[in-house]
Amino acid sequence: MDIYDLTVFASYFVICSGTSERMLKTLADAAVQAVKEEYGLLARTEGDTNGGWIVIDFGDVVVHLFSPDRRAYYRLEELWDQGKVLLHLQ
C-alpha cells in the first residue's frame, strides 16, 4: 500500500496474514533475512506471534504480519483507505 502522501514516517505498508504462530514467525524471519541480503538493511521488529501482530520497520517500508483475527480487529486497510493499493493477493 502506497502511503507516501499520507504520512512522514513511511512510504509503504505491506500487510499480510499468517494462519499460525509458526507461519508468522517464519514470514517475519524470511522478510528480515531477504531484505538484509538483498539491500543490506537492518530491520526493527516489534510484537510477537503470541499477540498475533508483528511489525517490521525497514524505514520507508513497514511490514505488518497479522493473525487473521488481529487483522480483522485492527483493519489497517480501512484505517489507511486513502492509501493506494499496489497489489492485492489472496
Backbone as CSV, one residue per row, in Angstrom:
resi,resn,N_x,N_y,N_z,CA_x,CA_y,CA_z,C_x,C_y,C_z
1,MET,0.850,-1.166,0.000,0.000,0.000,0.000,0.901,1.235,0.000
2,ASP,0.672,2.124,-0.922,1.425,3.370,-1.032,0.799,4.406,-0.105
3,ILE,1.535,4.800,0.939,1.046,5.807,1.891,1.937,7.053,1.889
4,TYR,2.740,7.192,0.853,3.730,8.260,0.754,3.128,9.646,1.004
5,ASP,1.987,9.924,0.408,1.368,11.251,0.535,0.559,11.421,1.819
6,LEU,0.465,10.371,2.642,-0.387,10.416,3.834,0.377,10.578,5.136
7,THR,1.653,10.285,5.134,2.412,10.308,6.381,3.886,10.568,6.117
8,VAL,4.611,10.955,7.146,6.042,11.213,7.001,6.904,10.065,7.510
9,PHE,6.316,9.091,8.199,7.139,8.048,8.815,7.382,6.834,7.923
10,ALA,6.675,6.702,6.825,6.877,5.580,5.905,6.279,5.924,4.547
11,SER,6.710,5.194,3.543,6.162,5.363,2.200,5.227,4.225,1.817
12,TYR,5.480,3.041,2.378,4.698,1.867,2.001,4.397,0.999,3.221
13,PHE,3.230,0.389,3.195,2.863,-0.673,4.124,2.726,-1.962,3.323
14,VAL,3.233,-3.024,3.884,2.945,-4.365,3.393,2.124,-5.010,4.492
15,ILE,0.928,-5.462,4.165,0.013,-6.034,5.159,-0.312,-7.454,4.725
16,CYS,-0.043,-8.404,5.621,-0.354,-9.793,5.280,-0.705,-10.587,6.527
17,SER,-1.239,-11.773,6.285,-1.693,-12.644,7.363,-0.945,-13.965,7.339
18,GLY,-0.822,-14.546,8.523,-0.298,-15.898,8.672,-1.288,-16.675,9.515
19,THR,-1.508,-17.916,9.171,-2.572,-18.687,9.810,-2.149,-19.387,11.093
20,SER,-0.867,-19.279,11.474,-0.405,-19.881,12.720,0.761,-19.059,13.266
21,GLU,1.072,-19.281,14.527,2.218,-18.589,15.125,3.503,-18.956,14.390
22,ARG,3.636,-20.220,14.025,4.825,-20.669,13.305,4.941,-19.959,11.957
23,MET,3.826,-19.814,11.258,3.854,-19.143,9.961,4.226,-17.671,10.116
24,LEU,3.672,-16.997,11.104,4.015,-15.593,11.336,5.506,-15.430,11.615
25,LYS,6.054,-16.290,12.448,7.480,-16.236,12.782,8.329,-16.491,11.537
26,THR,7.939,-17.473,10.746,8.677,-17.795,9.527,8.619,-16.648,8.525
27,LEU,7.446,-16.043,8.345,7.319,-14.897,7.441,8.192,-13.728,7.897
28,ALA,8.173,-13.450,9.194,8.981,-12.351,9.738,10.465,-12.621,9.524
29,ASP,10.915,-13.817,9.876,12.323,-14.167,9.715,12.747,-14.097,8.249
30,ALA,11.911,-14.591,7.353,12.233,-14.582,5.929,12.315,-13.155,5.380
31,ALA,11.396,-12.299,5.791,11.414,-10.907,5.325,12.676,-10.193,5.797
32,VAL,13.003,-10.353,7.059,14.194,-9.700,7.615,15.449,-10.191,6.903
33,GLN,15.569,-11.495,6.724,16.754,-12.072,6.084,16.862,-11.666,4.620
34,ALA,15.755,-11.708,3.887,15.779,-11.369,2.460,16.159,-9.904,2.238
35,VAL,15.599,-9.016,3.025,15.908,-7.590,2.860,17.352,-7.310,3.269
36,LYS,17.822,-7.984,4.307,19.219,-7.814,4.718,20.165,-8.273,3.618
37,GLU,19.891,-9.453,3.044,20.760,-9.981,1.984,20.699,-9.155,0.709
38,GLU,19.494,-8.754,0.310,19.315,-8.053,-0.965,19.719,-6.583,-0.905
39,TYR,19.377,-5.905,0.209,19.573,-4.454,0.281,20.502,-4.007,1.398
40,GLY,20.924,-4.934,2.240,21.818,-4.576,3.344,21.145,-3.767,4.439
41,LEU,19.831,-3.833,4.503,19.094,-3.062,5.515,18.827,-3.901,6.752
42,LEU,18.979,-3.282,7.888,18.619,-3.917,9.141,17.203,-3.505,9.500
43,ALA,16.509,-4.386,10.162,15.101,-4.128,10.493,14.941,-3.963,11.997
44,ARG,13.929,-3.188,12.356,13.471,-3.127,13.747,12.155,-3.877,13.803
45,THR,12.073,-4.828,14.706,10.892,-5.669,14.811,10.224,-5.455,16.160
46,GLU,8.899,-5.343,16.145,8.091,-5.209,17.365,6.977,-6.233,17.327
47,GLY,6.521,-6.642,18.495,5.432,-7.598,18.586,5.953,-9.016,18.540
48,ASP,5.043,-9.943,18.706,5.420,-11.349,18.647,4.230,-12.183,18.190
49,THR,4.487,-13.444,17.974,3.443,-14.312,17.452,2.322,-14.525,18.456
50,ASN,2.625,-14.458,19.745,1.586,-14.629,20.767,0.520,-13.546,20.680
51,GLY,0.925,-12.340,20.329,-0.013,-11.231,20.201,-0.708,-11.173,18.859
52,GLY,-0.224,-11.962,17.908,-0.867,-12.011,16.602,-0.560,-10.839,15.686
53,TRP,0.445,-10.037,16.038,0.810,-8.902,15.180,2.298,-8.643,15.319
54,ILE,3.007,-8.732,14.226,4.433,-8.416,14.188,4.617,-7.260,13.214
55,VAL,5.345,-6.242,13.641,5.648,-5.090,12.789,7.145,-5.095,12.517
56,ILE,7.500,-5.024,11.243,8.900,-4.978,10.845,9.127,-3.652,10.129
57,ASP,9.996,-2.827,10.695,10.264,-1.493,10.162,11.577,-1.512,9.384
58,PHE,11.476,-1.308,8.079,12.642,-1.222,7.217,12.932,0.226,6.816
59,GLY,12.335,1.185,7.496,12.500,2.589,7.138,11.304,3.044,6.329
60,ASP,11.474,3.145,5.029,10.378,3.578,4.162,9.279,2.529,4.000
61,VAL,9.600,1.284,4.299,8.642,0.193,4.171,8.398,-0.422,5.550
62,VAL,7.127,-0.517,5.925,6.745,-1.133,7.195,5.878,-2.349,6.872
63,VAL,6.296,-3.507,7.373,5.590,-4.754,7.130,4.763,-5.100,8.366
64,HIS,3.480,-5.371,8.158,2.569,-5.780,9.225,2.172,-7.227,8.968
65,LEU,2.523,-8.112,9.892,2.149,-9.527,9.793,1.122,-9.810,10.877
66,PHE,-0.060,-10.247,10.474,-1.174,-10.436,11.394,-1.655,-11.882,11.425
67,SER,-2.181,-12.285,12.571,-3.043,-13.462,12.607,-4.376,-13.005,12.006
68,PRO,-5.188,-13.905,11.480,-6.453,-13.482,10.858,-7.360,-12.678,11.797
69,ASP,-7.454,-13.064,13.061,-8.331,-12.334,13.974,-7.791,-10.948,14.310
70,ARG,-6.481,-10.794,14.442,-5.887,-9.470,14.714,-6.029,-8.570,13.484
71,ARG,-5.890,-9.140,12.300,-6.056,-8.333,11.081,-7.486,-7.823,10.978
72,ALA,-8.450,-8.681,11.281,-9.854,-8.272,11.252,-10.147,-7.232,12.329
73,TYR,-9.501,-7.351,13.469,-9.736,-6.417,14.574,-9.173,-5.022,14.270
74,TYR,-7.923,-4.961,13.811,-7.279,-3.661,13.587,-7.645,-3.018,12.257
75,ARG,-7.983,-3.792,11.252,-8.453,-3.295,9.957,-7.597,-2.140,9.397
76,LEU,-6.310,-2.363,9.294,-5.421,-1.317,8.788,-5.782,-0.855,7.387
77,GLU,-6.272,-1.783,6.572,-6.662,-1.384,5.215,-7.762,-0.331,5.243
78,GLU,-8.669,-0.424,6.193,-9.730,0.577,6.320,-9.198,1.864,6.938
79,LEU,-8.329,1.727,7.930,-7.751,2.899,8.584,-6.942,3.750,7.600
80,TRP,-6.234,3.088,6.697,-5.401,3.760,5.708,-6.028,3.670,4.318
81,ASP,-7.336,3.777,4.237,-8.037,3.582,2.960,-7.743,4.648,1.915
82,GLN,-7.107,5.737,2.315,-6.724,6.747,1.330,-5.412,6.388,0.640
83,GLY,-4.744,5.372,1.154,-3.531,4.885,0.504,-3.888,4.107,-0.748
84,LYS,-2.952,4.027,-1.645,-3.175,3.333,-2.911,-2.701,1.886,-2.794
85,VAL,-3.617,0.947,-3.015,-3.254,-0.466,-3.003,-2.497,-0.772,-4.283
86,LEU,-1.271,-1.236,-4.149,-0.443,-1.529,-5.298,-0.582,-2.970,-5.769
87,LEU,-0.856,-3.871,-4.828,-1.006,-5.278,-5.157,-1.850,-5.926,-4.073
88,HIS,-2.822,-6.726,-4.486,-3.689,-7.432,-3.535,-3.742,-8.897,-3.949
89,LEU,-3.242,-9.751,-3.064,-3.250,-11.192,-3.320,-4.067,-11.879,-2.251
90,GLN,-4.750,-12.967,-2.650,-5.484,-13.756,-1.672,-5.178,-15.195,-1.858
